Amino acid sequence: MRAVVTGAAGFIGSHLCEHLLAAGDEVVGVDSLTDHYDPAVKRRNLATALTNPRFTFHHEDLLSTDPARLITGADVVYHLAGQPGVRPSWGAHFALYSDRNVLATQRLLEAARARPPAKFVYASSSSVYGNALGRPTPETTHPQPVSPYGVTKLAGEHLCELYRTVHGLPTVALRLFTVYGPRQRPDMALARLLAAASGGPAFRLYGDGEQTRDFTYVTDVVTAMRAAARSPFTGVANIGGGRPVTVNTAVAAFARLVGPVLVTRHPAVPGDARHTGADIGRARAAFGFRPRTELTEGLTAMAREADPPSAPPLDRAAVPVGAPPAAPPDGRRVAWTGDDL
């Protein structure tokens, strides 16, 4: 199978490329290597894939190149490229989100309409739900994004559905819930937590820490992507870990697995959903999705594969995730240790 992966040098994209190559697919990776974070980190993400003769990389921008040239002959197009991040999507930066998440998606869909692949898989986000009242949240819940980023991801979904219903393009939009694992973007919460537990800068915690997230391990995510591509399913499906936990719990878990975490508390910011939790029944029924990685196992893998490694001793790796200590007032600094579990 010949697959095109946009956003190939990113956190999830690089894992997807390796997963597809391991399954025997031929992979064409596309990435513009934007400076949202250090492009050198993205290049390192591709190190393993670049050693495989079935992998080809194109340093291209979907906004300026001809996407049709990149996807010619593709059996599957996995569209992961885009501008990430909830908090930076407000204000003057919105133009980047509009261009990279909406216009780039439309250009790629137009190219795919002219040369239809067997499946077009779009990486959407749980951010489209906003503060959903029902949890776990099914796909039938009316999307109500609470950030400009979520609005652009939902617009990408609508484009996929439009090209599916009007032009017959077989599209799948997967709503990914808080993906984590090795190579996570340095601005994301668990990557910052790992850095803090490893002696780096204090972890900035926004809000009281009792907000919940449905953390989903990256290997489970890319496995779901390929399974969806190989199935008859089209439409929208949630991809989540199935066991939401509080951010405080994740802080305490890293403290136990790696080392004390210095935390500074700050007020909640606009755009952050209070709780997320995926109903994964549709993905389970449609293409056999079952998350297999427990949070503690995934955090341990993150620590072991960090650069430099922050691997916990084996006798600490299996400690169950527990409750953190009581939260101090905003602005206070507190160091959490393994004893806090």
C-alpha positions in Angstrom: 0.0 0.0 0.0 1.3 3.5 -0.9 0.6 6.1 1.8 1.1 9.8 1.8 1.5 11.4 5.3 1.3 15.2 5.7 2.8 16.5 8.9 5.2 13.6 8.7 7.9 15.2 10.8 5.6 16.0 13.7 5.0 14.1 16.9 2.1 11.9 15.7 3.2 12.0 12.0 6.6 10.6 12.6 5.1 7.7 14.6 2.6 7.1 11.9 5.3 6.9 9.3 7.2 4.3 11.3 4.1 2.3 12.0 3.1 2.2 8.3 6.7 1.2 7.3 6.7 -1.6 9.9 3.5 -2.8 8.3 5.1 -3.0 4.9 3.6 0.1 3.4 5.5 2.5 1.0 5.3 6.0 2.6 5.7 9.5 1.2 6.2 12.0 4.0 5.4 15.7 3.5 6.2 18.4 5.9 6.9 22.2 5.7 9.0 22.1 8.9 7.4 25.3 10.3 9.0 27.0 13.3 6.1 26.4 15.7 8.9 24.6 17.5 12.5 23.9 16.6 12.6 22.4 13.0 15.7 20.5 14.1 13.6 18.5 16.5 11.2 17.6 13.6 14.2 16.5 11.5 15.3 14.2 14.3 11.8 12.8 14.5 12.3 11.5 11.0 15.7 9.8 11.7 14.3 6.3 11.8 12.0 6.6 8.8 14.7 8.0 6.7 16.8 4.8 7.0 14.0 2.8 5.3 14.2 2.6 1.5 10.4 2.6 1.3 10.3 6.1 2.8 10.5 9.3 0.7 10.4 12.8 2.3 9.3 16.0 0.6 10.0 19.3 2.3 6.9 21.1 0.9 4.2 23.5 2.0 0.7 22.5 1.1 -0.2 26.2 0.8 2.3 26.9 -2.0 3.1 23.6 -3.7 0.8 21.5 -6.0 -0.7 18.9 -3.7 -1.8 16.8 -6.7 1.9 16.1 -7.5 2.5 14.7 -4.0 -0.5 12.4 -3.8 -0.4 10.9 -7.3 -0.6 7.1 -7.0 -1.5 7.1 -3.3 -3.8 4.5 -1.9 -4.3 6.4 1.3 -3.7 10.0 2.3 -3.2 10.7 6.0 -3.6 14.4 6.6 -2.0 15.4 9.9 -0.4 18.7 8.8 -1.6 21.9 10.5 -1.0 24.6 13.0 -1.4 23.1 16.6 -2.1 24.6 19.9 -5.2 26.0 21.6 -3.9 29.0 23.6 -1.8 30.6 20.8 -4.8 30.5 18.4 -6.4 33.7 19.7 -5.7 37.2 18.2 -3.2 37.9 15.5 -2.0 34.3 15.1 -5.4 33.2 13.9 -4.5 33.8 10.3 -1.9 31.0 10.6 -4.5 28.6 11.9 -7.0 29.5 9.2 -4.4 29.0 6.4 -2.7 25.9 7.7 -5.8 24.1 9.1 -8.5 25.1 6.7 -7.1 26.3 3.4 -4.4 23.7 3.3 -7.0 21.0 4.0 -9.2 22.3 1.2 -6.3 22.3 -1.3 -5.4 18.7 -0.4 -9.1 17.6 -0.7 -9.3 19.2 -4.1 -6.3 17.3 -5.2 -7.7 14.1 -3.8 -11.0 14.7 -5.6 -9.2 14.7 -8.9 -7.2 11.6 -8.0 -9.2 9.7 -5.5 -7.4 7.5 -3.0 -9.0 4.5 -1.4 -9.2 6.6 1.8 -8.5 10.1 3.0 -7.9 10.1 6.8 -8.0 13.5 8.5 -6.6 14.1 12.0 -9.2 16.1 13.8 -9.3 16.9 17.5 -11.4 16.6 20.6 -11.2 20.4 20.8 -14.2 20.5 18.4 -16.4 19.4 21.3 -15.4 22.3 23.7 -17.1 21.9 27.1 -19.3 18.9 26.2 -21.9 18.2 28.9 -22.0 14.5 28.4 -19.0 12.2 29.1 -17.9 10.0 27.7 -18.8 12.1 24.7 -20.2 10.4 21.6 -19.8 11.7 18.0 -23.5 12.7 18.0 -22.8 15.5 20.5 -23.2 18.9 18.9 -19.6 20.4 18.5 -19.2 23.7 20.3 -15.5 24.6 20.2 -14.2 27.0 22.9 -11.1 28.1 21.0 -10.2 29.4 17.5 -8.0 26.3 17.1 -11.1 24.1 17.7 -13.1 26.1 15.2 -10.5 25.5 12.5 -10.3 21.8 13.2 -14.1 21.6 12.9 -14.0 23.5 9.7 -11.5 20.9 8.4 -14.0 18.1 9.4 -16.8 19.9 7.6 -14.7 20.1 4.4 -14.0 16.4 4.6 -17.7 15.6 5.1 -18.6 18.0 2.2 -16.2 16.3 -0.2 -17.4 12.9 1.0 -21.1 13.6 0.5 -20.9 15.7 -2.7 -18.0 14.2 -4.5 -17.9 10.7 -3.1 -14.4 11.0 -1.7 -14.0 8.4 1.1 -13.0 10.5 4.0 -12.5 9.6 7.7 -12.1 12.3 10.4 -10.7 11.0 13.6 -11.2 13.2 16.7 -8.0 12.6 18.7 -8.1 13.0 22.5 -4.9 14.4 24.1 -2.3 12.3 22.4 0.9 11.7 24.4 4.1 9.6 24.1 7.7 9.9 23.1 8.5 13.0 20.8 5.5 14.9 22.1 5.7 18.5 21.1 7.7 20.5 23.7 4.8 22.9 24.3 2.4 20.2 25.3 1.6 19.5 29.0 3.1 16.1 29.5 6.3 17.0 27.7 6.6 20.1 29.9 5.9 17.9 32.9 8.6 15.5 32.0 11.0 18.3 31.6 10.1 19.7 35.1 10.4 16.2 36.7 13.9 15.9 35.0 15.2 19.1 36.6 14.0 21.6 34.0 11.8 24.7 34.3 8.9 24.6 36.7 5.6 23.2 35.2 3.1 26.0 34.6 -0.3 24.6 35.7 -3.3 26.6 34.5 -6.4 26.3 36.7 -6.8 24.1 39.7 -5.5 20.9 38.0 -8.8 19.1 38.5 -9.6 19.4 34.8 -9.6 15.9 33.2 -8.1 14.7 30.0 -8.6 11.5 28.1 -4.9 10.8 27.5 -4.3 8.6 24.5 -1.0 6.9 23.8 0.5 7.7 20.3 1.0 4.0 19.3 -2.7 3.4 19.9 -3.5 6.5 17.8 -1.5 5.5 14.8 -2.7 1.9 14.9 -6.2 3.3 14.8 -5.4 5.5 11.8 -4.2 2.6 9.7 -7.1 0.4 10.8 -9.5 3.1 9.8 -7.8 3.5 6.4 -8.1 -0.2 5.7 -11.8 -0.5 6.8 -14.9 0.4 4.8 -15.8 3.1 7.4 -16.2 6.7 6.4 -17.4 9.6 8.6 -16.3 10.8 12.1 -15.0 8.7 15.0 -13.4 9.4 18.4 -10.0 8.1 19.3 -9.4 8.2 23.1 -7.6 6.4 25.8 -10.9 5.5 27.5 -9.8 6.5 31.1 -9.8 10.2 31.7 -7.7 11.4 34.6 -7.1 14.8 36.2 -4.0 16.9 35.3 -3.1 16.8 39.0 -3.0 13.0 38.8 -0.7 13.2 35.8 1.6 15.6 37.7 1.8 13.2 40.6 2.4 10.2 38.4 5.5 11.9 36.8 6.7 12.9 40.3 6.6 9.2 41.3 8.1 7.8 38.1 10.8 10.4 37.4 11.4 12.8 40.3 10.0 15.8 42.1 8.0 18.3 40.0 8.2 22.0 40.7 4.8 23.5 39.9 3.7 27.1 39.5 -0.1 27.7 39.5 -1.8 30.2 37.2 -5.4 31.1 36.4 -7.2 29.1 33.8 -7.0 30.5 30.3 -9.7 31.0 27.7 -10.0 28.1 25.2 -9.1 25.2 27.6 -12.0 22.7 27.9 -12.7 21.7 31.5 -13.2 18.0 30.9 -12.7 15.6 28.0 -13.6 12.0 27.6 -14.2 9.9 24.5 -16.9 7.5 23.8 -15.0 5.1 21.5 -17.8 2.7 20.7 -18.1 3.8 17.1 -14.4 3.3 16.4 -14.5 -0.1 18.2 -17.4 -1.3 16.1 -16.2 0.2 12.8 -12.5 -0.8 12.8 -11.7 -2.6 16.0 -10.1 0.2 17.9 -9.1 -0.7 21.5 -6.6 1.5 23.4 -4.0 -0.9 24.9 -1.6 1.5 26.8 -2.2 2.4 30.4 -1.2 5.9 31.5 1.7 4.8 33.7 3.1 2.5 31.0 2.9 5.4 28.5 4.5 7.9 30.9 7.3 5.4 31.6 7.9 5.1 27.8 8.1 8.9 27.5 10.7 9.1 30.2 12.8 6.3 28.8 12.9 7.7 25.3 13.5 11.3 26.3 16.7 13.1 25.2 18.5 12.8 27.6 16.7 9.7 29.0 14.8 10.1 32.3 14.1 6.4 32.7 12.7 5.4 36.1 14.0 2.3 37.8 12.0 -0.8 37.0 10.6 -1.1 40.5 9.0 2.3 40.2 7.6 1.9 36.7 4.5 -0.1 37.7 3.3 2.2 40.5 -0.4 3.0 39.9 -1.5 6.5 39.2 -3.0 8.1 42.4 -4.3 11.3 43.8 -2.0 14.4 44.2 -1.8 16.6 47.3 -4.2 19.4 47.9 -3.6 22.4 45.6 -2.0 25.6 46.9 -3.5 29.0 46.0 -2.7 30.5 42.6 0.8 31.8 42.3 2.3 29.4 44.9 5.1 27.1 44.0 5.1 23.5 45.2 7.3 20.5 44.6 5.5 17.2 44.3 7.4 14.0 45.1 6.6 10.3 44.8 5.4 10.4 48.4 2.5 12.6 47.2 1.0 9.5 45.6 
